[in-house]
Amino acid sequence: MPAQFDSVLFLKNVSSSPGVYRMYDADNVVIYVGKAKDLKKRLSSYFRKNLGNVKTQALVSHIANIDVTVTHSETDALILENDYIKQYMPRYNVLLRDDKSYPYILLSHHKHPRLAYHRGPKRDKGTYFGPYPNGGAVRESLHLMQKIFPIRQCDDLYYKSRSRPCLQYQIGRCSAPCVDKVTSEEYETQVKLASLFLKGKNKQVMIELVSKMEACAQSLDYEKAASYRDQISALRRVAEQQEVSNTSGDMDVIGAHYASGVACFHLLFIRNGKIFGSRSYYPSVPAQTDIDEVLSAFMIQFYLNGDSQRTLPKEILLSQSFDDLPQLEEAIQTALDKKVEIKTNVRSERANFLRLAVTNATNAVNTRLSHKNTVEQRFLLLEEALEMTTRIQRMECFDISHTMGESTVASCVVFNREGPNKADYRRYNINGITPGDDYAAMKQAITRRFNNIDKTGKIPDILFIDGGLGQLRIAQKIVDEKFANIDIAPMLIGIAKGEGRKPGLETLIYGENEQSFSISADSGALHLIQHIRDESHRFAITGHRNKRQKTRNTSTLESIAGVGPKRRKALLQFLGGIQEVKGASVTELAKVPGISLEMAQTIHDSLKG
């Protein structure tokens, strides 16, 4: 414990009321946030002579100051504690990093509404269904919807430019409202049924479809009756797959497992008797944290996170209890103004759900521990192969990707002792170079990465360059310049592809002396290098493809002044596509409705320029 902090004097003036306390280190950084029913009693426990918990000993040894905020109740303290943890992210607290917003299905408010994946602010006009636990659950649901309801899922630009039905119409998954293959009344009926289905009202949808099928049969419209019959059959199959409960309740089912410092919370999201999906959460847990604190911290941060746009069910099933459970239940109801029950002792169907969630959580923890051990072993083997005297804490790898010089992208991936650290991944859009010049691209990427680096920055112990000696020399030159006035610098290693680009035949090159060396093909050290190289390549390829697709999806017509959506649509429909527009003469362009001779000349000059 720092000498400057007088715990005896501090405790004399502490209130016995409920409240929240913040502990600071010598740099005035918040290192722990806690709550207490009795602040004086709780804080006194930190300064006993015999502290059994190793984590508490480490925490107390860094305390330089403590701030106390008194609250009216224990519930208020719980809510305030969550706010402070979110604000300060203290290193001795259990932290749940769940910052991503949840995805929804959007049913738009167009003349012909579309079903679409949506994540982020709800700016588009329409009805939002969800939230879903992850993007995969949304895409799976949209795929199922296509099989049942022939509603468009294409974006508006594609929808407006159609002159004939697309493949989705040919295979019976869209009714082609874009080219009037369906009446507005029939399309609106399908939209209404889809909306009811997304709300979980399957029985009502079934009743309406059966009624329409019988009406068509009585009016001798057997073809239409057969289409309704097929729709009913598809709906029944999907409903049977999704139905998990005899009730129509909403539940979150949480299975928890904590072992060897790794915690996993596996959630089953059940809405209207259907599993919306599942998701595993891995909070960051300081060493020697007890299970009660892990459970309490997760539940508080998960359910009091107002930024996630998550809907709260009436019932939460949790695999095990903890001391603050009653206060948490009250805090959720107070903060979100909604009644909720948290249950840990359940039977029958609910007990089966909990067992399933616990099994998934246990498997996830075991898999993660196994992976951590494997990665750690590979790091040790790499340190041995490179004859390093210090531990490798951070490695980075750069790669360049382009197609014939088009849309060049550089990637930087980061590995630490636990494997890929995706939060630190970076992509660099490369501009202002001769297309296809990989040396210039690498120079620009490395320069941007280390442009303002200092000794307090994130400096890798090893910097891998996915390329031969030329790219390695460029990177080494930049690193030598940027680290000239810094005591430490990364070790550069080039990864040159072997004969036939076969794994295991790579040649490794030290950047400093340009000496080549190799590592046995069956060594875990080489496997680690291959892993970071392949991950860098994957990340670069993905970025390049996205950039290239975005470039190609942007019609060259969009950059021409005076050519808006209506004229673009007219040009594409009248002439049959962008290639035909590019090959058309001024006279042919002028024949398109709405295109004057002057505008035709402008379009022709812009496309030929």
HELIX and SHEET records of a PDB file:
HELIX    1   1 SER A    7  LYS A   12  1                                   6    
HELIX    2   2 LEU A   39  SER A   44  1                                   6    
HELIX    3   3 SER A   45  PHE A   47  5                                   3    
HELIX    4   4 VAL A   54  SER A   61  1                                   8    
HELIX    5   5 GLU A   74  TYR A   88  1                                  15    
HELIX    6   6 GLY A  135  ILE A  148  1                                  14    
HELIX    7   7 ASP A  156  LYS A  160  1                                   5    
HELIX    8   8 LEU A  167  GLN A  170  1                                   4    
HELIX    9   9 PRO A  177  VAL A  179  5                                   3    
HELIX   10  10 SER A  184  LEU A  198  1                                  15    
HELIX   11  11 ASN A  202  GLN A  218  1                                  17    
HELIX   12  12 TYR A  222  GLN A  242  1                                  21    
HELIX   13  13 ILE A  291  TYR A  303  1                                  13    
HELIX   14  14 GLY A  306  SER A  308  5                                   3    
HELIX   15  15 LEU A  325  LEU A  336  1                                  12    
HELIX   16  16 SER A  348  ALA A  385  1                                  38    
HELIX   17  17 LYS A  422  ASP A  424  5                                   3    
HELIX   18  18 ASP A  438  ARG A  449  1                                  12    
HELIX   19  19 LEU A  469  LYS A  482  1                                  14    
HELIX   20  20 GLU A  499  ARG A  501  5                                   3    
HELIX   21  21 GLY A  524  ASN A  553  1                                  30    
HELIX   22  22 THR A  556  SER A  559  5                                   4    
HELIX   23  23 PRO A  565  LEU A  575  1                                  11    
HELIX   24  24 ILE A  578  GLY A  583  1                                   6    
HELIX   25  25 VAL A  586  ALA A  590  1                                   5    
HELIX   26  26 LEU A  597  LYS A  608  1                                  12    
SHEET    1   A 3 VAL A  30  ALA A  36  0                                        
SHEET    2   A 3 GLY A  19  TYR A  24 -1                                        
SHEET    3   A 3 ASN A  65  VAL A  70 -1                                        
SHEET    1   B 3 LEU A 115  HIS A 118  0                                        
SHEET    2   B 3 TYR A 104  SER A 108 -1                                        
SHEET    3   B 3 GLY A 126  PHE A 129 -1                                        
SHEET    1   C 5 LYS A 274  TYR A 281  0                                        
SHEET    2   C 5 VAL A 262  ARG A 271 -1                                        
SHEET    3   C 5 MET A 251  ALA A 259 -1                                        
SHEET    4   C 5 GLU A 315  LEU A 318  1                                        
SHEET    5   C 5 GLU A 341  LYS A 343  1                                        
SHEET    1   D 7 GLY A 419  PRO A 420  0                                        
SHEET    2   D 7 GLU A 406  ASN A 416 -1                                        
SHEET    3   D 7 MET A 395  THR A 403 -1                                        
SHEET    4   D 7 ILE A 462  ILE A 465  1                                        
SHEET    5   D 7 MET A 491  ALA A 496  1                                        
SHEET    6   D 7 THR A 507  TYR A 510 -1                                        
SHEET    7   D 7 SER A 516  PHE A 517 -1                                        
SHEET    1   E 3 GLY A 419  PRO A 420  0                                        
SHEET    2   E 3 GLU A 406  ASN A 416 -1                                        
SHEET    3   E 3 ARG A 426  ASN A 429 -1                                        
END                                                                             
